[in-house]
Amino acid sequence: MIRAGDLNQRLTIQQATVARDTYGAEIQTWATYATVWASKKHNVSREFYSAQKINAEVTDLFIIRYRSTITTKMRISYNGRTYGILGADDPDGKRQEIWLTARVVE
């Protein structure tokens, strides 16, 4: 069970929506799905060589209270950074918490 005191980081979960511009063309925008309290557990950073340049990758784990509707098509906004959700797991199957593995989107 997750303790309320451990949820000390505020993050926003966003969902893609489709809007139309003045010409009727579809454009993708992001709308707030939920603003939740979370615990940030670890930060994995790595650098790798690809496409003839050095790239950096940051992956974090956020733990939030259980929500069955979070998918990998959503994203997280946290501390001025945008994260793509790689996975949303209920680690013990008790529907008490969700572990969100997310990668920073550049």
C-alpha positions in Angstrom: 0.0 0.0 0.0 1.3 3.4 -0.9 1.4 6.0 1.9 0.0 9.5 1.2 3.2 11.1 2.5 5.2 9.3 -0.2 3.2 11.0 -2.9 5.0 14.4 -2.9 5.5 15.2 -6.6 2.7 16.8 -8.7 2.4 15.6 -12.3 -0.1 16.1 -15.1 -1.2 13.2 -17.3 -2.2 14.4 -20.8 -4.2 12.7 -23.5 -4.0 13.4 -27.2 -7.0 15.1 -28.8 -7.7 16.0 -32.4 -8.7 19.6 -33.3 -9.3 21.2 -36.6 -7.5 24.3 -37.9 -9.1 27.1 -39.9 -8.7 25.0 -43.1 -10.4 21.9 -41.6 -7.2 19.9 -41.3 -6.8 17.7 -38.3 -4.1 18.7 -35.8 -3.1 16.8 -32.7 -3.1 18.7 -29.4 -2.7 17.5 -25.8 -5.4 18.0 -23.1 -5.1 17.5 -19.4 -6.5 14.1 -18.5 -5.6 14.2 -14.7 -3.4 16.0 -12.3 -2.2 13.6 -9.6 0.2 13.2 -6.8 3.1 10.8 -7.4 6.3 9.4 -6.0 9.3 9.6 -8.2 11.5 6.5 -7.5 14.5 6.4 -9.8 16.2 8.1 -12.7 18.1 6.1 -15.3 20.2 8.1 -17.8 22.3 6.9 -20.6 24.1 8.2 -23.6 24.4 6.3 -26.9 25.8 6.8 -30.3 23.3 6.8 -33.1 22.9 8.6 -36.5 26.4 9.9 -36.2 25.8 11.8 -33.0 25.7 11.2 -29.2 22.1 11.0 -27.9 20.9 11.1 -24.3 18.0 9.3 -22.8 16.3 9.8 -19.4 13.8 7.2 -18.0 12.0 7.7 -14.7 9.5 5.7 -12.6 6.5 7.4 -11.2 4.1 5.7 -8.7 0.5 7.0 -8.5 -2.7 5.8 -7.0 -4.5 3.2 -9.1 -6.3 4.3 -12.3 -7.3 1.7 -14.8 -7.6 4.0 -17.7 -4.0 5.2 -18.2 -2.4 3.9 -21.4 0.9 4.3 -23.3 -0.8 6.7 -25.7 -0.8 9.3 -23.0 2.1 11.4 -21.7 3.3 13.0 -18.5 4.2 16.6 -17.8 6.5 17.0 -14.8 8.8 19.8 -13.7 8.8 21.4 -17.2 9.6 18.1 -18.9 7.4 16.0 -21.1 7.6 12.2 -20.7 6.2 9.5 -23.0 4.6 6.7 -21.0 6.4 3.4 -21.8 4.3 1.2 -19.4 1.6 1.4 -16.8 1.8 -1.6 -14.4 -0.1 -2.7 -11.3 2.9 -4.5 -9.7 1.0 -6.6 -7.1 -2.4 -6.8 -8.8 -4.2 -5.2 -5.8 -5.4 -2.2 -7.7 -3.8 0.2 -5.2 -1.0 1.8 -7.3 0.2 2.1 -10.8 3.9 2.2 -11.7 4.4 4.5 -14.7 7.7 4.0 -16.6 8.3 7.1 -18.7 11.0 8.5 -21.0 11.7 12.1 -21.5 10.6 13.3 -24.9 12.9 15.9 -26.6 
